[in-house]
Amino acid sequence: MKSMPQEIEVWYLIPALRRELTKIFIEKYGMNQKQVSDLLRVTESAVSQYIKSKRGQELQFSKEELAQIKKTAALIQGEQEKTLEHLYRLCIQLRGCHSLCELHKKHDSNLPDDCNLCC
């Protein structure tokens, strides 16, 4: 399947970020599913699927990428009214990250080995 980097972001990056943020908000900040769904503007059933690893599982982040996500979770926790802004910035930061680039190559075998399309 040929896909543009933006499609990979929508299909894989955003759900994987929501998965990680959901886990952080519940485990570290003691939020419940309703609070997380309101904060991330997703349904409670989506939050449940993130918790049960039924959604957003194809993209796995590196330790460095997870550290960025944890920093963003802390920013969101302190400025919940700016959740979408922080999430948008995180998406931009992780554009072209190693994990996302490898996933893109996995889904598009026509990309050259030295591809820098996502960067």
C-alpha positions, 0 to 999 in steps of 0.5 A, a space after each residue: 500500500 502506498 501511503 503519504 506520511 500524513 496518512 501514517 500520522 492519522 492512522 497510526 501516530 495519533 492513535 498511538 499517542 492517545 494510547 500512551 497518554 491514556 495510560 499515563 493519565 490513568 496510571 500516573 495522574 489517577 484519572 478515570 476513563 471519563 476524565 481521559 475521554 473528555 480531556 482527549 476528546 474521544 469516546 469512553 469506549 476508545 479510552 477502554 480500547 487504548 487501556 486494553 491495547 485493542 487500539 493504537 498498537 501497531 506503532 511502538 515508541 522508543 524510550 526517547 519518544 516515550 520521554 517526549 510523550 511523558 513530558 507532554 502529558 505533564 504539560 497537558 495535566 498542568 494546562 488541560 485547556 491547551 490539550 489539543 495544542 500540546 497534542 498537535 505540537 507533539 505530533 509535529 515533534 514526532 513527525 519523522 521519528 524513527 518509529 514512525 519512519 520504520 512503520 511507514 517503510 513497512 507499509 510502503 515497500 516502494 520507499 527507498 532505504 534512504 527515504 527522508 520523506 517524513 522528516 
